Amino acid sequence: MGNASETFLIVSRISKDNDFLMGTLYTIFGVLSMLGNGILLFVAYRKKSSLKPAEFFVVNLAISDLSMTLSLFPMAIASAYAHMWLFSQTTCMFYAFCGVLFGLCSLTNLTVLSCVCWLKVCCPNYGNKFSYCHAYLLVAGVWCYAAIFAVGPLSGWGEFGAEPYGTACCINWHAPSQNSAAMSYIICLFFCCYIVPCTIIFLSYTFILMTVRGSRQAVQQHMSPQNKITNAHALIIKLSVAVCIGFLTAWSPYAIVSMWAAFGNPATVPPMAFAVAAILAKSSTLYNPIVYLVFKPNFRKSLCRDVALCRRSLCGCPSSSAQKGPHHKEECNSTRLSNGLVENHRTCRHCPCPEMAAGAGENFLDYSPQQTARILKGSAHSEVAVSQLSNEMQSDFL
């Protein structure tokens, strides 16, 4: 890089007050992201023996978000507070590479996760066949897909450089006006990493909501709406809306500003517009774990169980299983449904956490939402049928 580029790299193009605000927001987002993703990974580790294949994508999402937080936020915070880029050109390339790799990994992971949700809810005959091998292959594919676009600028397809606001690095949005290879990279990036994921996520959750609506109507023909199935429907709708809103809020501003710079006159794009768009994109690292910790019942129950155990340990209270003996230990690990079958869910129904005491198991069932009415008729509106369908909707949606 020449002297001009070096100057552009180290000098911020926004005011000191705005840089201070950016540094403060990055600090808050970084701390919350480490807490949220750390808790999510801790819960996943604690329940690793019972993780379902589809939940691997939630774990992978937490890994990519946490990696982005650890690799980018410290440099971004230091540079924002210093009102200049404090590091070398090589570090700038590393920063940009990590930003593209982990950002696209999270984005692609959300896209694949929406497809798995659609498959399991709308096409259960195929979704029930989704195995650990499929999950491993798709997770590897997510990283490979992101790596293609992250390695591209290092090999001459596209170009990394300083962000227009001067205290961070990413793709050089000025290069397309000077280089046809950089233009083709930007076009592929915009289409394959924004338009296609947006379309897939939107269509997947739209079909899921349509299926849930049809299932709810079938259920309401036979039962009062105040039951577990209605709660499962509400959970699915909330998770669908939250994921879509989070995706669009995080990535749309950066995509719009980037295309404005790449296909228009970069000089007309305010540096502060890029700064705001960049921090919104990075906010996805704290938004994603909140969504899944709030709306995923079995993750929430596992976290509640671990918190309760920690509280008992800190208070020096003996465990309930030690007090009750071996019979109670067996009872904690399994409960009996109303049809007499044992349901093993590795939680204790005597746990002080209300959600765990009321929580159902996480078994996969072979019933599809379209079979709801037949299930209810065949079981004479029994509570077993309600519990089965509710468990399926909550477990398989992930």
N, C-alpha and C positions, 0 to 999 in steps of 0.2 A: 504494500500500500504506500501511496505517496504521502507527502506531508499534510495535504488537505484532508485525506482520509483519516490520518492519525489525529488531526485536530478535531475532525467530526466525531471520532470515536470517544475522545475524552471530555468534550465540552457538551454540557446539557443544553438543550434548546428550549427548555421550559423554565419558568421562574423558580427561584429557590423555594418559595412557599409551596408551589405545586410539587416540587421534588420532595420536600419534607412530608407533604401529605401522602405522596406515593410511597415513600419509605415507611411511613407509619402503617399504611394499609397493607403493604407487603409483610410487615412484621406481624400484624394481627392475623392476616390470612395464613402466614407460615406456621404460627403457633397452633392455630385451630386446625390446620391441615394435618400437622404432625400428630395432634391429639386424636382427631377423628380417624385418620387412616391407621394410626397405631392401635387404637382400640379395635377397629375392624379386623386388623390382622391378628391381634391378640385373641379375639373371640374365635376367629377362624382356626387358630392354632389349638385352642382349647377344645374345639369340637371337630378336630381334623379327622377323627375316625368315622364321623357321621356326616362329613361334607358330601353333598350331592354333586353330581357332575356339573350342573348348571351353576352352582355356587363358586366354582373355580373362576368364573369370569368376574365375580365380585372381588375375589381375592386378587386376581390379576389387576383389576382396576385400582385397588388400594395400593398395590406395589408400584404401578406406573405413576400414580398421583404422588405417593410419598417420595419416589425417586426424583420427580420434577421439583418437589419442594426442597429437598436436600441439595440438589445440584444447582438450582437457579436462584432461589430466594436469598441465600446469604450474599451473593455477589450483587443482586439487584438492590437489596437493602443498603449495603455499604455504598454503592455508587449513587443511589438516590440521595442519601444523606450528605454525601460529599459533593453533590451537584456536578459530577463528572464520572466517566468510566475509569475506574481505578486500575484496570488490569490490561494485560498485553493483548496483541492481536491474536495470538494462539489461544488464549483463554476466551477471547470473543468467539472464535470458531467453535470451541468446545461448548460454550454457553448456547450458541445457536443450534448446534447438533443435538444437545440434550433437550432443548426446548422443542424441536421438531420431533425427535424420536419419542419422547415421553408424552408429548401432547397428542400426537397422532395415534399413539398406542392407546391412550385413554379413549379417544374419540372412536377409533375402530372397535375397541372393546365394547363400548356402549352399543355400537351398531350390531355386532355379532350377538350380544346379549339380547337385544330386542328381537332378533330372528329366532333365537332359542326360546324366548318367551312365546312368540307367535306359534312356533312349532308345537310346544307343549300344551298350550291352551286351545289352539284352533285345530290342530291336527294331532290329537293325542295318540292315535294308532302308531304314528311315526315318532312322536315326542317321547313316548314311553320306552322307545328303543335307544334313546340318547344315552350313551355310555361314557365311562371315564376315558376310554380311548378317543372318542370323538372330542371330548373336552380338551384333552392334551393336544390333539392335532390342531384344533381351532385356536387355542392359546398361542401355540407356536406360530400359526399363520398370522395372527394379529401382530406379533413382534416382527415377523419378516416383512409384512406389508408396510409397517411404520418405518422399518429400517431402509426400505427401498428409497423412500422420499427423504430420509435423513442423510443417507450416504450420497444421494444425487449431487448436491452442491459441492461436496468434497471431490467428486470425480469429474467435475466440469459441466454437469447438467444442472443449471441454476447457480446461484451464488449466495453465500452468507455475507452478512455485513452488519453494520450498526443499525439499530432502530432509529427512525427519524427523530425521536426525542432525545437520543444521545446517551442514555445511561443503561442500555441493554443491547443485546444482539439477537438477530434472527435472520430471516431471508432478506436479501437486498431487493427491496421493492422498486428501486430505480433501475436495476439491470435490464428488465424486459424491454425498455425503450432503446437499449443499445445492443442487445444480444438476442438473437433468435432462439438460441438454446434456453436462455433464461425465460423467454416468453413461453416456450413450449412447456417448461417445468411449471410455471405459474398456472397455465391453463389446466394441465393434468392435476396439479395439486388442488385447484379450486373445484374441479369436477369430481375427482375421485375421493377427495378428503373433506368435501363439504356438501356438494349437491347430492351425490349418491348416498352418503350416510344420512343426511336430512330426510331424503325421500324414503329410505328403508325404515328409519326409526318412526317416521310419521305414519307410514302405511302399516307397519307391524302393530303399533299400539292402537291404530284405528280399527284394524280387524279384531284385535283382542277386545276392545271395548264393545264392538258389535256382537261378538260371541258372548261376552258377559251379559250384555243386555238381553239377548235371546234366552240365555240360561235363567236370568232372573225372572223374566216373564213366565217361563215354564214353571219355575218353582212357585211363584205367587199364585198360580192357578190351583195349587194343592195345599199351600200352607200360608200362614200369616207371615207378613214380611219381617216380623221381628224374630229373626233366628240367626244361626251362625252363618248360613249361606249368604244372607244379606250383608253381614259383616265382611265376609270374604270378597263379595262383589265391590263393596265400598273401598276395601283395601286395594284391590286391583286398579280401580279407577283412580284413586289418589296416587298410586305409584306411577301409573301411566302418565298422568298429567304432570307430575313432579319431574319425571325424567325428561319429557319433551320440553317443558318450560326451562329446565336447567340447561339442556343442550343448546337450545336456541339463544338463551340469555348469555351463555358463556362464549359461544363461538360466532354468532351472527355479526356482532359489531366488528370483530377483528376481520372477518371475511369481507365485509362491506368496505371497510377502510382500506384493506389490502388491495382489493380489486380497483378501488378508486385510484390508488397510487400506481398500480401496475398498468392499467389501461387508460388512465388519464394523465394529467400533468402532476407529477409528484410534488412539485413546488406549491401547488394549491391546497395540499392536505395539511391541516394544522397539526403540528407535532403533538399537541395535547390530545387530539383525537386518537392518535396511535397509542399514546400512553394510557388513556382510559380503556381502549379496546384491549390492550395487552393485559391490564390488570383484571379485566372481566374474564378473559380467557383463562388466566391463572387461578381465578376464584373457583373454577370447577374442581380444583384439588381439594377444597374444603366442602363443596356442595355435594359431591358424589357420596362420600361416606355418611353424611347426614341423612341423605335420602334413604340409603339402605339400612342404616341403623334405626331410623324412625319407622319405616314401613315394612321391614322384613321381620315377621314375628319370631322366627326361631333364632335369629341373631340377637334380637332384643331379649328373649328369654335366657339365652346363654349368658349374655352380659349381666342380666339381673341375678342369675344364679352365682356367677363369679363374685359379684359385688357383695351378695349376701354372705358367701363363704369368707370373703376378706373381712367383712365386718365382724363375723363371729370369731375369726382368728385374732383380730386386733383387740377384741373385748375379752379374749381368753375363755370364751364359752366353748364347751365341748360340742362336737358335732351331734346333730340329732340322730344320725345313724348309730353313733357309738352308744347313745343313751337307750335306744330302742332295741338294739340287738340285731342279729342276722335277719330276722323276719322283716324288720323295718327296712333294712338295706335292700332286700329284694323288692319290697313294696315301692321304695323310692325309684328304682330303676324301671319299674313297669307298673301299669295300671290296667284294670280290666274294663273293657267297654261293656255296654249294656247287653251285648250278645254273648258275653263270657269269654271273648278272645282277649289274649294278653297283648297290650300295646306298649312296646318298649321304646321309651323316648329319653332315657338317661337323665331324667330330672326328678326331683323329689316333690311330690304333691304336698308335703308338709313344709316346704320352703316358705319363709316369711314373705317372699315376693308374690304379690297377688297375680301377676301375669303368669308366673310359673304354675301356680296352683290351678289357674283356670285354663292353662294352655293344653292344646291337644297334641297328638303325635305328629310325625312328619313322614308318614308312609306314603309312597306313591301308589295310586289306585288306577285301575284300568277303565274307570268310567270317564266319559267325555261330558263336557257341559251340555251337549245336545241330548244326552241320555238322562238328563235330570228328571224329566217327568216320568219316564219309565221306572227309574230307580225308586222314586217316591211312591208310585202306584204299587210296584211289586213288593215293597216293604211295608205297605199299609201306613204310610206316613210316619214311619218309626223314627225315633231319635238317632238310631244307628245310621240310617241313610243320610240324615242331615249332617251328622258328624263326619261321615265318610266324604261327602261332597265338599264340605267346608275345608277339611284337611287337604283335599286334593287341590282345590283352588288356591289355597294359601301356599302350599309347598311347591306345586308345579309351576306357578307363575314365575318364579325366580328364573 
